Amino acid sequence: MAIAAAPERARYWVVPVVRGILALVPAAVITFSQNHSPEFGLLVFGGWAVASGLITGALSLRFTEERGIRSFFVIAAVVTVAAGLLALTVPGGLPFLLYLVSVWAAITGILELFAGLRARGRTPAARDWIAVGAFTAILAIVFLVLPLDAVTAVGLLGGYLVILGVYLVIGGFSLKWATSPADAAPDAPGTEQHS
């Protein structure tokens, strides 16, 4: 178990760190903007979703070891880019923002949660996948069920991105620092041969 997980732990940490940084950028934009209109929310969500989907999808293809888990993240990346493109190109108000974010969050949250549950015990990254998947699924429920006004909806989106960003950056560096030279040494030759 530890031998199989070590190569992914040693290399995968880049994915959550980059993903976390990508989430913190729109979080800062929302935080420091006085405009919390639905159009602004769609613009920020759309820009983040396209960039995050493309970059995270590419990094997941490169650094995720297990093919089945990799496919979950590729599907999530495609859904994220599609949601971003819809947010940027389809004119819509608050109902569209709430619907789009809730559908995106439900699909990607469930995919990440399922990936984490499936990989539990095989890679230390599974813990973070479960937490982020559950948190994203909760965002879907909040956007779908609660009667939100525009200011609250955009504010909640910004809050979600802050928590997501901080959690992923900490989780990514925890994966990096968890790899000690003693853990990595036995796997180094095998890792180089399979990469």
Secondary structure as UniProt FT lines:
FT   HELIX           2..12
FT   HELIX           14..31
FT   HELIX           38..63
FT   HELIX           67..89
FT   HELIX           94..119
FT   TURN            120..122
FT   HELIX           125..145
FT   HELIX           150..178
FT   HELIX           181..184
FT   HELIX           185..187
FT   HELIX           188..194
//
